[in-house]
């Protein structure tokens, strides 16, 4: 299937609490570039991404404008900066309000703290969102999964039935907008956009991602992230 054009909502209005940082983690430098710059590069290079909406903290708008002017001054792709919300879901909703084609288009929603996304995964997600109307990147867990209550194991969950959700998450624009509006009316809070859409649409498909596409969350992730980046730069795949 041919790929289609889409818009991007890039979520960058976070904090640095679990990273034990006094600043938003997307501005932390990884081998010479902040995470947000690496995340932007992926979609600026993709010709099917027509418009980028970045949700950002109010006090970081000027800093992001300066980064775009310094590093991406030659891009013809429009980049819209939007103030994010106190929670991820609110940031997504704020960003979705600025879609240029909210009725007939497609949108991917990605976390700026995932700087290792590969173009092949974006391409596969692009094709699946057209077929299904909604799709997310995910990977099967490597470890045994336990369901626990009050520190006591209740049961072991079959790994074959469990996937670890990643981003991007891709939807028909009208579908995800409708789901977010319903969530606001009903005061529902989800942990990602897929959990919001699941309440109104039962056909979200999984696109198998890869384990490189980690979210930089804790200081330990920095060691892993540097190794991943070196492998990607050298076009090496561990174990092959």
ZAPAVEX-974301 format. One record per residue: residue in three letters; x, y, z of N, C-alpha, C in turn. Coordinates in Angstrom, 2 decimals. Each point is the difference from the previous one (the first is absolute). Layout:
N
ALA,X,Y,Z,X,Y,Z,X,Y,Z $
...
This chain:
240
UNK,0.85,-1.19,0.00,-0.85,1.19,0.00,0.88,1.24,0.00 $
UNK,-0.38,0.99,-0.82,0.75,1.25,-0.03,-0.19,0.75,1.31 $
UNK,1.04,0.72,0.38,-0.10,0.80,1.23,-0.80,1.28,-0.27 $
UNK,-0.56,0.54,1.06,-0.82,1.20,-0.11,0.57,1.12,0.85 $
UNK,-0.43,1.20,-0.28,0.43,1.15,0.79,-0.67,-0.02,1.38 $
UNK,0.71,0.55,0.95,-0.53,0.06,1.36,0.58,1.20,0.72 $
UNK,-0.64,0.38,1.08,0.53,1.04,0.88,0.55,-0.66,1.26 $
UNK,0.83,0.72,0.69,0.63,-0.53,1.22,-0.28,0.90,1.18 $
UNK,-0.38,-0.61,1.12,-0.01,0.69,1.29,1.17,-0.56,0.80 $
UNK,0.96,0.83,0.30,1.19,-0.40,0.75,-0.13,0.50,1.42 $
UNK,-0.07,-0.93,0.94,-0.23,0.34,1.41,1.33,0.31,0.69 $
UNK,0.17,1.26,0.38,1.28,0.41,0.59,-0.19,0.85,1.26 $
UNK,-1.21,0.01,0.55,-0.29,0.86,1.16,0.13,-0.75,1.31 $
UNK,1.07,-0.77,0.13,0.18,-0.81,1.20,0.88,0.69,1.03 $
UNK,0.40,-0.80,0.99,0.87,0.47,1.07,1.19,-0.95,0.09 $
UNK,0.82,0.18,1.02,1.17,-0.85,0.15,0.04,-0.75,1.31 $
UNK,-1.17,-0.27,0.57,-0.05,-0.56,1.35,0.65,-1.38,0.07 $
UNK,-0.44,-0.95,-0.81,0.58,-1.35,0.07,1.42,-0.04,-0.55 $
UNK,0.34,1.01,-0.82,1.37,0.09,-0.49,0.91,0.63,1.06 $
UNK,-0.63,0.46,1.13,0.74,0.66,1.07,0.74,1.23,-0.53 $
UNK,-0.72,0.73,-0.87,0.57,1.20,-0.61,-0.84,1.20,0.40 $
UNK,0.62,1.17,0.04,-0.73,1.21,0.33,-0.58,0.67,-1.25 $
UNK,0.06,-0.69,-1.13,-0.55,0.56,-1.23,-0.73,-1.09,-0.77 $
UNK,-0.81,0.42,-0.96,-0.72,-0.92,-0.86,0.99,-0.94,-0.69 $
UNK,-0.24,-1.30,0.10,0.98,-0.97,-0.50,0.22,0.09,-1.51 $
UNK,-0.98,0.51,-0.76,0.18,0.06,-1.45,1.09,0.98,-0.40 $
UNK,0.42,0.84,0.95,1.07,0.95,-0.28,1.37,-0.52,0.45 $
UNK,0.03,-1.16,0.61,1.28,-0.57,0.39,0.74,-0.49,-1.24 $
UNK,1.30,0.22,-0.01,0.80,-0.32,-1.18,0.44,-1.46,0.00 $
UNK,-0.17,-0.65,-1.13,0.47,-1.36,-0.20,1.01,0.01,-1.14 $
UNK,1.25,-0.16,0.33,1.09,0.00,-0.98,-0.08,1.22,-0.91 $
UNK,-0.18,1.17,0.65,0.13,1.25,-0.74,-1.29,0.64,-0.47 $
UNK,-1.14,-0.70,0.12,-1.27,0.57,-0.44,-1.07,-0.26,1.06 $
UNK,-0.87,0.98,0.25,-1.11,-0.25,0.92,-0.97,-1.02,-0.59 $
UNK,-0.69,-0.72,0.87,-0.92,-1.04,-0.46,-1.03,0.55,-0.97 $
UNK,-0.52,1.19,0.26,-1.04,0.55,-0.85,0.51,0.26,-1.42 $
UNK,1.25,0.37,-0.13,0.56,0.20,-1.34,0.06,-1.31,-0.77 $
UNK,0.42,-1.07,0.68,0.07,-1.30,-0.66,-1.39,-0.48,-0.41 $
UNK,-1.00,0.25,0.85,-1.36,-0.41,-0.33,-0.52,0.78,-1.20 $
UNK,0.26,1.29,-0.03,-0.45,0.83,-1.12,0.65,-0.42,-1.31 $
UNK,1.26,-0.35,0.04,0.74,-0.35,-1.23,-0.68,-1.14,-0.75 $
UNK,-0.47,-1.00,0.73,-0.63,-1.16,-0.63,-1.17,0.42,-0.88 $
UNK,-0.86,0.85,0.53,-1.22,0.37,-0.73,0.23,1.11,-1.01 $
UNK,1.00,0.83,0.22,0.33,1.01,-1.01,0.55,-0.65,-1.26 $
UNK,0.63,-1.16,0.15,0.54,-0.72,-1.15,-1.07,-0.80,-0.74 $
UNK,-1.12,-0.29,0.66,-1.03,-0.83,-0.61,-0.86,0.86,-0.93 $
UNK,0.02,-0.24,-1.31,-0.77,0.84,-0.93,-1.50,-0.12,0.18 $
UNK,-0.48,-1.04,0.68,-1.43,-0.19,0.19,-0.54,0.75,1.21 $
UNK,0.89,0.49,0.84,-0.39,0.84,1.13,-0.10,1.44,-0.50 $
UNK,-1.21,0.56,0.02,-0.22,1.31,-0.62,-0.03,1.16,0.99 $
UNK,-0.19,-0.29,1.27,-0.17,1.07,0.99,0.35,-0.57,1.37 $
UNK,0.83,0.70,0.75,0.41,-0.44,1.33,-0.55,0.97,1.04 $
UNK,-0.71,-0.55,0.98,-0.53,0.78,1.12,0.75,-0.46,1.24 $
UNK,0.68,0.90,0.66,0.78,-0.35,1.19,-0.69,0.59,1.22 $
UNK,-0.35,-0.84,0.96,-0.53,0.50,1.27,1.18,0.24,0.94 $
UNK,0.03,1.17,0.57,1.19,0.43,0.74,-0.42,0.76,1.25 $
UNK,0.87,0.01,1.01,-0.25,0.79,1.20,0.07,1.49,-0.36 $
UNK,-0.83,0.83,0.61,-0.05,1.42,-0.36,1.36,0.70,0.06 $
UNK,0.80,-0.34,1.01,1.29,0.67,0.17,1.09,-0.56,-0.91 $
UNK,-0.36,-0.96,-0.86,0.99,-0.60,-0.91,-0.29,0.32,-1.46 $
UNK,-1.05,0.77,-0.25,-0.36,0.33,-1.39,1.12,0.75,-0.70 $
UNK,0.53,1.00,0.65,1.06,0.80,-0.62,1.24,-0.85,-0.26 $
UNK,0.33,-0.87,0.92,1.16,-0.88,-0.16,-0.19,-0.93,-1.19 $
UNK,-1.22,-0.52,-0.17,-0.26,-0.90,-1.12,0.03,0.78,-1.32 $
UNK,-0.53,1.20,-0.01,0.06,0.83,-1.20,1.45,0.25,-0.42 $
UNK,0.85,0.25,0.97,1.41,0.23,-0.29,0.66,-1.26,-0.56 $
UNK,-0.36,-1.17,0.56,0.55,-1.25,-0.50,-0.42,-0.24,-1.45 $
UNK,-1.27,0.23,-0.30,-0.50,-0.21,-1.36,0.70,0.94,-0.98 $
UNK,0.16,1.25,0.39,0.67,0.96,-0.87,1.46,-0.36,-0.23 $
UNK,0.64,-0.53,1.04,1.42,-0.32,-0.10,0.26,-1.29,-0.77 $
UNK,-0.85,-1.01,0.20,0.27,-1.32,-0.56,-0.86,-0.36,-1.21 $
UNK,-1.16,0.62,-0.12,-0.92,-0.40,-1.07,-0.49,1.20,-0.80 $
UNK,0.84,1.01,-0.17,-0.42,1.23,-0.67,-0.35,-0.23,-1.46 $
UNK,0.50,-1.07,-0.61,-0.26,-0.24,-1.42,-1.24,-0.86,-0.25 $
UNK,-0.68,-0.44,1.06,-1.16,-0.85,-0.21,-1.18,0.81,-0.51 $
UNK,-0.74,-0.58,-0.93,-1.23,0.63,-0.51,-1.22,-0.58,0.70 $
UNK,0.22,-0.95,0.87,-1.10,-0.66,0.70,-0.46,0.89,1.16 $
UNK,-1.29,0.32,0.09,-0.45,0.85,1.09,0.12,-0.69,1.35 $
UNK,0.48,0.73,0.99,0.11,-0.47,1.38,-0.79,0.95,0.88 $
UNK,-1.02,-0.52,0.67,-0.86,0.80,0.86,0.30,-0.33,1.45 $
UNK,0.24,1.02,0.82,0.29,-0.20,1.41,-1.26,0.30,0.81 $
UNK,-0.36,-0.94,0.87,-1.24,0.08,0.77,0.34,-0.24,1.47 $
UNK,-0.62,0.74,0.88,0.22,-0.22,1.44,-0.65,-1.32,0.40 $
UNK,0.77,-0.86,0.65,-0.51,-1.29,0.43,-0.81,0.11,1.28 $
UNK,-0.48,-1.16,0.48,-0.80,-0.04,1.21,0.77,-0.58,1.16 $
UNK,-0.67,-0.07,1.14,0.63,-0.53,1.21,0.21,-1.50,-0.10 $
UNK,-0.77,-0.69,-0.84,0.13,-1.44,-0.20,0.13,-0.28,-1.49 $
UNK,0.52,-1.18,-0.30,0.23,-0.40,-1.39,-1.27,0.12,-0.83 $
UNK,-1.12,-0.50,0.53,-1.25,0.00,-0.74,-0.43,1.41,-0.37 $
UNK,0.19,0.94,0.92,-0.38,1.38,-0.27,0.90,0.61,-1.08 $
UNK,1.28,-0.38,0.01,0.91,0.48,-1.04,-0.41,-0.53,-1.37 $
UNK,-0.36,-1.27,-0.07,-0.46,-0.57,-1.26,-1.21,0.76,-0.51 $
UNK,-0.96,0.23,0.89,-1.22,0.70,-0.39,0.32,1.40,-0.51 $
UNK,0.87,0.71,0.71,0.37,1.35,-0.43,0.63,-0.02,-1.39 $
UNK,0.89,-0.96,-0.23,0.65,-0.10,-1.30,-0.97,-0.33,-1.12 $
UNK,-0.94,-0.89,0.27,-0.97,-0.42,-1.02,-0.88,1.16,-0.46 $
UNK,-0.14,1.02,0.81,-0.83,1.15,-0.38,0.61,0.79,-1.15 $
UNK,1.26,-0.24,-0.31,0.70,0.77,-1.02,0.23,-0.79,-1.29 $
UNK,-0.67,-1.14,-0.15,0.12,-0.77,-1.24,-0.53,0.82,-1.17 $
UNK,0.70,-0.08,-1.12,-0.44,0.71,-1.20,-1.10,-0.76,-0.74 $
UNK,-0.04,-1.31,0.19,-1.00,-0.82,-0.68,-0.67,-0.92,1.02 $
UNK,-0.83,0.53,0.88,-0.55,-0.79,1.11,-1.08,-1.00,-0.40 $
UNK,-0.59,0.16,-1.17,-1.10,-0.88,-0.39,0.43,-1.17,-0.87 $
UNK,0.84,0.26,-0.99,0.34,-1.04,-0.98,1.44,-0.46,0.08 $
UNK,0.78,0.55,0.93,1.41,-0.32,0.04,0.37,-1.08,1.00 $
UNK,1.29,-0.17,0.18,0.57,-0.95,0.96,0.98,0.74,0.90 $
UNK,0.17,-0.52,1.20,0.94,0.63,0.93,0.77,-1.09,0.74 $
UNK,1.29,0.25,0.21,0.82,-0.82,0.89,0.30,0.82,1.24 $
UNK,-0.02,-0.64,1.15,0.31,0.66,1.26,1.24,-0.70,0.58 $
UNK,1.04,0.77,0.23,1.28,-0.57,0.41,0.55,0.75,1.20 $
UNK,0.72,-0.72,0.85,0.64,0.58,1.18,1.42,0.45,-0.36 $
UNK,0.31,1.25,0.29,1.33,0.53,-0.32,1.10,-0.71,0.77 $
UNK,-0.36,-0.68,1.09,0.99,-0.74,0.80,0.34,-1.35,-0.61 $
UNK,-0.51,-0.29,-1.20,0.39,-1.21,-0.73,0.79,0.43,-1.24 $
UNK,1.30,0.19,0.13,0.80,0.57,-1.09,0.59,-1.02,-0.97 $
UNK,-0.30,-1.29,0.18,0.65,-1.02,-0.82,-0.94,-0.65,-1.01 $
UNK,-1.10,0.64,-0.28,-0.98,-0.54,-0.94,0.61,-0.13,-1.39 $
UNK,-0.23,-1.16,-0.62,0.55,-0.25,-1.33,-1.05,0.21,-1.08 $
UNK,0.44,0.47,-1.17,-0.93,0.34,-1.08,-0.80,-1.20,-0.46 $
UNK,0.59,-1.18,0.02,-0.73,-1.19,-0.44,-1.23,-0.24,0.86 $
UNK,0.09,0.29,1.31,-1.15,-0.17,0.88,-1.08,1.02,-0.32 $
UNK,0.39,1.24,-0.30,-0.96,1.03,-0.38,-0.72,-0.41,-1.28 $
UNK,0.73,-0.55,-0.95,-0.59,-0.41,-1.28,-1.03,-1.12,0.21 $
UNK,0.34,-0.99,0.83,-0.94,-1.10,0.26,-1.24,0.52,0.71 $
UNK,0.18,0.91,0.93,-1.12,0.58,0.72,-0.89,0.81,-0.95 $
UNK,0.62,0.70,-0.92,-0.73,0.79,-0.99,-0.94,-0.89,-0.80 $
UNK,0.50,-1.13,-0.46,-0.83,-0.90,-0.79,-1.13,-0.61,0.82 $
UNK,0.30,-0.38,1.24,-1.03,-0.65,0.83,-1.09,0.98,0.41 $
UNK,0.34,1.25,0.26,-1.03,0.96,0.41,-1.00,0.23,-1.13 $
UNK,0.46,-0.11,-1.24,-0.92,0.14,-1.13,-0.96,-1.18,-0.09 $
UNK,0.52,-1.19,0.24,-0.84,-1.20,-0.09,-0.97,-0.11,1.15 $
UNK,0.46,0.35,1.21,-0.79,-0.26,1.20,-0.65,1.24,0.60 $
UNK,0.51,1.16,-0.30,-0.51,1.23,0.61,0.70,0.36,1.29 $
UNK,0.68,-0.97,0.60,0.71,0.24,1.26,1.03,-1.10,0.20 $
UNK,1.23,0.39,0.37,1.06,-0.98,0.22,1.06,0.60,0.90 $
UNK,0.67,-0.85,0.75,1.08,0.47,0.87,1.21,-0.91,-0.14 $
UNK,1.17,0.54,0.27,1.20,-0.81,0.12,0.01,-0.66,1.37 $
UNK,0.44,-1.25,0.06,0.10,-0.70,1.28,0.97,-1.16,-0.15 $
UNK,0.49,-0.49,1.13,0.91,-1.15,0.00,-0.47,-0.99,1.07 $
UNK,0.21,-1.30,-0.24,-0.34,-0.98,1.04,0.99,0.10,1.15 $
UNK,-0.44,-0.24,1.23,0.91,0.07,1.15,1.00,-1.13,-0.03 $
UNK,1.18,0.26,0.51,1.03,-1.04,0.07,-0.10,-0.80,1.30 $
UNK,-0.53,0.62,1.03,-0.05,-0.63,1.31,-1.38,-0.59,0.29 $
UNK,-0.04,-0.91,0.96,-1.29,-0.52,0.47,-0.76,1.11,0.70 $
UNK,-1.31,0.09,-0.27,-0.82,1.08,0.54,-0.89,-0.54,1.11 $
UNK,0.04,0.63,1.15,-0.81,-0.39,1.15,-1.07,1.07,0.28 $
UNK,-1.20,-0.45,0.26,-1.04,0.91,0.49,0.07,0.00,1.52 $
UNK,0.12,1.20,0.58,0.29,0.12,1.43,-1.01,0.94,0.65 $
UNK,-0.41,-0.36,1.23,-0.85,0.87,0.81,0.55,0.04,1.41 $
UNK,0.24,1.22,0.50,0.54,0.18,1.35,1.29,-0.80,0.23 $
UNK,0.82,-0.06,-1.03,1.29,-0.67,0.11,-0.05,-1.50,-0.11 $
UNK,-1.18,-0.57,-0.27,-0.17,-1.44,-0.10,-0.36,-0.38,-1.43 $
UNK,0.67,-1.02,-0.55,-0.30,-0.45,-1.35,-1.38,-0.65,-0.04 $
UNK,-0.83,0.48,-0.92,-1.32,-0.60,-0.20,0.03,-1.04,-1.10 $
UNK,0.73,0.27,-1.07,0.12,-0.97,-1.09,1.14,0.39,-0.92 $
UNK,0.43,-0.97,-0.79,0.98,0.24,-1.05,-0.75,0.18,-1.31 $
UNK,0.29,1.09,-0.69,-0.69,0.31,-1.25,0.80,-0.55,-1.18 $
UNK,-0.68,-0.67,-0.91,0.66,-0.55,-1.18,0.63,1.12,-0.81 $
UNK,1.29,-0.11,-0.28,0.67,1.04,-0.76,-0.58,0.15,-1.40 $
UNK,-0.54,-1.10,-0.54,-0.56,0.04,-1.35,-1.18,0.95,-0.11 $
UNK,-0.62,0.36,1.13,-1.17,0.86,-0.02,0.31,1.44,0.39 $
UNK,1.29,0.30,0.25,0.37,1.32,0.51,1.02,0.66,-0.93 $
UNK,-0.19,1.28,-0.26,0.94,0.80,-0.79,0.32,1.28,0.76 $
UNK,1.23,0.48,-0.13,0.41,1.27,0.58,-0.20,1.10,-1.03 $
UNK,-0.91,0.92,0.30,-0.32,1.06,-0.95,1.15,1.00,-0.12 $
UNK,0.22,0.45,-1.23,0.97,1.05,-0.29,-0.71,1.13,-0.73 $
UNK,0.75,0.94,-0.46,-0.49,0.99,-0.94,0.97,0.03,-1.18 $
UNK,-0.46,0.45,-1.18,-1.25,0.69,-0.27,-1.23,-0.90,0.13 $
UNK,-1.12,0.68,0.24,-1.31,-0.60,-0.10,-0.74,0.78,-1.08 $
UNK,-0.61,-0.71,-0.94,-0.50,0.63,-1.23,-1.50,-0.25,-0.17 $
UNK,-0.69,1.04,-0.43,-1.46,-0.08,-0.10,-0.53,0.84,-1.16 $
UNK,-1.20,-0.37,-0.44,-0.76,0.95,-0.80,-0.25,1.20,0.90 $
UNK,0.22,1.19,-0.51,-0.10,1.19,0.85,-1.37,0.15,0.64 $
UNK,-1.06,-0.24,-0.77,-1.35,0.14,0.54,-0.27,-0.99,1.11 $
UNK,0.59,-1.19,-0.11,-0.21,-1.05,0.99,0.61,0.38,1.35 $
UNK,1.23,0.44,-0.01,0.66,0.32,1.27,-0.56,1.29,0.60 $
UNK,-0.41,0.93,-0.83,-0.62,1.22,0.51,-1.31,-0.31,0.71 $
UNK,-0.82,-0.83,-0.63,-1.28,-0.39,0.61,0.22,-0.69,1.33 $
UNK,1.00,-0.89,0.06,0.28,-0.74,1.23,0.46,0.94,1.11 $
UNK,0.83,0.97,-0.33,0.46,0.95,1.02,-1.13,0.89,0.49 $
UNK,-0.88,0.39,-0.90,-1.15,0.82,0.42,-0.89,-0.78,0.97 $
UNK,-0.22,-1.28,-0.30,-0.81,-0.85,0.87,0.67,-0.16,1.37 $
UNK,1.30,-0.17,0.01,0.73,-0.16,1.25,-0.12,1.27,0.86 $
UNK,0.04,1.15,-0.64,-0.13,1.26,0.75,-1.38,0.13,0.61 $
UNK,-1.01,-0.33,-0.77,-1.37,0.11,0.49,-0.24,-0.95,1.18 $
UNK,0.56,-1.21,-0.12,-0.24,-1.03,1.01,1.07,-0.04,1.08 $
UNK,0.94,0.94,-0.06,1.07,0.10,1.00,0.79,-1.29,0.10 $
UNK,0.28,-0.60,-1.15,0.82,-1.21,-0.06,1.45,0.38,-0.20 $
UNK,0.88,-0.70,0.72,1.44,0.27,-0.13,0.71,-1.29,-0.41 $
UNK,0.67,0.02,-1.14,0.73,-1.17,-0.48,1.49,0.22,0.08 $
UNK,0.75,-1.08,-0.06,1.45,0.09,0.12,0.68,0.26,-1.34 $
UNK,-0.70,-0.22,-1.10,0.51,0.36,-1.32,-1.18,0.27,-0.91 $
UNK,0.26,0.42,-1.23,-1.10,0.33,-0.91,-0.77,-1.23,-0.42 $
UNK,0.66,-1.14,-0.10,-0.71,-1.23,-0.35,-1.05,-0.34,1.05 $
UNK,0.32,0.20,1.27,-0.97,-0.32,1.05,-1.21,0.93,-0.06 $
UNK,0.20,1.21,-0.52,-1.12,0.92,-0.20,-0.87,-0.46,-1.18 $
UNK,0.66,-0.40,-1.09,-0.73,-0.42,-1.20,-0.68,-1.35,0.18 $
UNK,0.57,-0.87,0.83,-0.59,-1.33,0.23,-1.45,0.08,0.48 $
UNK,-0.37,1.08,0.62,-1.36,0.13,0.54,-1.04,0.25,-1.08 $
UNK,0.45,0.42,-1.18,-0.94,0.30,-1.08,0.25,-0.83,-1.26 $
UNK,1.14,-0.72,-0.02,0.39,-0.73,-1.22,0.71,-1.28,0.42 $
UNK,-0.45,-1.13,-0.53,0.53,-1.29,0.45,1.00,-0.62,-0.97 $
UNK,0.40,0.74,-1.00,0.86,-0.61,-1.03,1.42,0.50,-0.05 $
UNK,0.55,0.47,1.11,1.39,0.47,-0.01,0.94,-1.18,-0.23 $
UNK,0.88,0.15,-0.98,0.93,-1.08,-0.35,1.38,0.25,0.59 $
UNK,0.71,-1.10,0.23,1.38,0.05,0.48,0.95,-0.10,-1.20 $
UNK,0.96,0.88,-0.04,1.11,-0.10,-0.95,1.24,-0.30,0.83 $
UNK,0.65,-1.10,-0.33,1.15,-0.42,0.80,1.14,1.00,-0.15 $
UNK,0.39,0.61,1.13,1.10,0.95,-0.01,1.31,-0.72,0.29 $
UNK,0.96,0.73,0.55,1.24,-0.66,0.42,0.42,0.56,1.35 $
UNK,0.92,-0.71,0.63,0.39,0.33,1.37,0.93,1.21,0.08 $
UNK,0.42,0.53,-1.16,0.77,1.24,0.01,-0.86,1.19,0.37 $
UNK,-1.29,-0.07,-0.29,-0.88,1.16,0.13,-0.41,0.22,1.46 $
UNK,1.00,0.16,0.86,-0.27,0.15,1.42,-0.37,1.45,0.33 $
UNK,-0.68,0.16,1.12,-0.30,1.33,0.52,1.04,0.34,1.05 $
UNK,0.68,1.10,-0.19,1.03,0.43,0.93,-0.69,0.55,1.25 $
UNK,0.04,-0.76,1.07,-0.79,0.33,1.19,0.84,0.14,1.26 $
UNK,0.97,-0.88,0.18,0.82,0.01,1.22,1.49,0.15,-0.37 $
UNK,0.84,0.36,0.96,1.43,0.15,-0.30,0.62,-1.25,-0.61 $
UNK,-0.50,-1.17,0.39,0.55,-1.25,-0.55,-0.22,-0.10,-1.50 $
UNK,-1.07,0.63,-0.49,-0.29,-0.06,-1.43,1.08,0.67,-0.83 $
UNK,0.75,0.90,0.63,1.03,0.73,-0.75,1.09,-0.94,-0.49 $
UNK,0.36,-0.98,0.83,1.02,-0.96,-0.40,-0.50,-0.81,-1.19 $
UNK,-1.24,-0.48,0.09,-0.60,-0.76,-1.09,-0.14,0.86,-1.25 $
UNK,-0.45,1.24,0.19,-0.21,0.89,-1.12,1.26,0.29,-0.78 $
UNK,1.10,0.21,0.68,1.27,0.25,-0.69,0.43,-1.21,-0.82 $
UNK,-0.23,-1.20,0.54,0.35,-1.22,-0.74,-0.88,-0.15,-1.24 $
UNK,-1.29,0.27,0.15,-0.92,-0.09,-1.15,0.41,0.99,-1.08 $
UNK,0.29,1.22,0.40,0.36,1.02,-0.97,1.27,-0.36,-0.75 $
UNK,0.97,-0.54,0.70,1.24,-0.41,-0.67,-0.27,-1.10,-1.02 $
UNK,-0.84,-0.97,0.37,-0.33,-1.08,-0.93,-0.75,0.54,-1.22 $
UNK,-0.93,0.92,0.23,-0.74,0.56,-1.12,0.92,0.79,-0.92 $
UNK,0.90,0.74,0.58,0.92,0.79,-0.81,0.94,-0.88,-0.81 $
UNK,0.34,-1.15,0.55,0.88,-0.94,-0.69,-0.76,-1.02,-0.83 $
UNK,-1.34,0.10,0.03,-0.88,-0.93,-0.72,0.29,-1.44,0.40 $
UNK,0.20,-0.19,1.30,0.24,-1.32,0.55,-1.23,-0.43,0.78 $
UNK,-0.32,-1.28,-0.06,-1.09,-0.56,0.76,0.55,-1.03,0.96 $
UNK,-0.18,0.15,1.30,0.53,-0.97,0.96,-0.49,-1.41,-0.27 $
UNK,0.90,-0.96,0.10,-0.40,-1.40,-0.14,0.01,-0.50,-1.43 $
UNK,0.35,0.85,-0.94,0.06,-0.43,-1.40,1.40,0.12,-0.54 $
